[in-house]
């Protein structure tokens, strides 16, 4: 039923052929989903916390301008500098300028999806700033010239051997598959970078409007080091990351890591209020907050506003059966998985990503695990509707649907279609099943047998069923 | 006189699994219901809705309402969770601005039940009193579109609590079987990978009977199992109950 072979089909075929990769992604995803069940069961009011988190997000995104204004005021009052970036290119240019103005040459970076979205590393490199990823996963991605394949666990697709080879090749260390030794290699290498760096770059998990506080959640301590050690800290924050009050933060911190890794809270939760004050023992001299729009404002004003509630926990990726089989790279997007199927076509060219909203069975497991209850299947259906309304559905598929809707429009046509279909599938049939359909329908029986319409449909059987019932009644 | 029920058999069950429709009728009659079959019914509009053809889905929805909206029965019962979800959740939303049909869509939504939930919530059937009807081990597949209608625990209990059943719980029960309507035809590779996992999980339970309450899931999983020569029999809950109660002519 596919009219042309797309880049997405090619990516999918590549991962589907890689059994070991699928096994790794499947096992890791399943174990995280199971950890989530255990972790959330320990919180007696977890479902109410999800409700509350949903309501807070809904309220904030509805009144985004109001809370952004307050957030900006408070960041400034705390001594921070606020910038606005309408596009990815604006954000990169802005951060490059901050580096140039301050003579900054060596940056350490905390894992941040916004910086992946804007392609910041390449832009800074072009501006003469060397960037080091400090999250272990992202460090390995950078070392191996790879791309992250999950928004929380970026190297879910890599095994020990590929990591060991990358470290041996790039750092000149002896080959080992021992995770502790590999981590030590990374730590030793980064320790020196931390000593020399002058720019720290992070994203923002939550920006508190009431206090101007920036909250970042990490598991390795690199976040705190990267934002206190360098002279200048730049935080690239999606405008949807603002939340109203400091007490609201407690709600999100309770649901964020429980939803993904099953941890009660991330190991390091850093709250930052502006640059270093005279009384502070450490901290950056300057704090810059770059507010990134890059399509978010348009989403906020449209029918997909709900997607801005996302707190990037990654639970939907872990749950998704499609993600488990095709892996993060197949989506060719910074945001893979269910959240990416919605966000990617909205933030980019929807034509190029037309397959993403279609590549879902709408099973709804993502909605079940989402801490802010985003109805992802509903949003996918809306995207499909936009495609159908905008004539973006391939003609052959459109024709097939037209035929189906017509066949189902009256009982008489339906009955007739059932007969046609029964006789149309007679070649290669074994009783009520067919394992080798001919011609273009062969695709339907490539992987599995397909059923044929029954010789007698229920409508045919109803007459005698009805009479039987009448007899029973008497 | 018991409850009066209109059967919404659904296009897939009518076409591919008529025995399920018969089993539904007989089980409902067994529990005292007066069952009708409105002859004007075809499709609820779910394929059109899921694929974004909402004008067509609304047209199907209106025909659905015309076929069912009369006064001489109390409830509509369907053997499909996804069709029940379509009628209960999406039709009212599609027809919200339709002066003639908006209110009627709500009335239909309110009175429509998926078969298992109707037994549990309206007829208050005690499943522990129904014999399993088979001594062979049985597992249960949870269909995704029951989400929002019935919990995994509630749905599987309707099988696991039958009298004398040898019940084998299914691992990763929340994972989709790979059907997904047009999805399976447009992305056969992904769909197949999902179906393979499901068949492997079912085979691992050692069950010889798998209860699947959704025609689409049922023929997707069974078709995959057949190709792999995994010999498991697939049944709808209605068939399992009807056999346990001795209501079928072709009792196994």
Interface residues (C-beta under 8 A of the other chain):
Chain A: X1 X2 X12 X13 X16 X22 X26 X30 X319 X321 X322 X325 X326 X358 X359 X360 X361 X362 X363 X364 X365 X367 X368 X381 X382 X383 X384 X385 X386 X387 X388 X389 X393 X397 X401 X404 X405 X408 X409 X410 X411 X414 X418 X421 X432 X433 X435 X443 X444 X446 X447 X448 X449 X450 X451 X452 X453 X454 X456 X457 X458 X459 X460 X461 X462 X465 X466 X469 X472 X473
Chain B: X9 X11 X13 X14 X15 X16 X17 X18 X21 X22 X25 X26 X29 X34 X35 X37 X39 X40 X41 X42 X43 X47 X48 X49 X50 X51 X52 X53 X54 X56 X60 X63 X144 X145 X147 X148 X172 X174 X175 X176 X178 X179 X180 X181 X182 X183 X184 X185 X186 X187 X188 X189 X190 X191 X192 X193 X194 X195 X197 X219 X220 X222 X223 X224 X226 X227
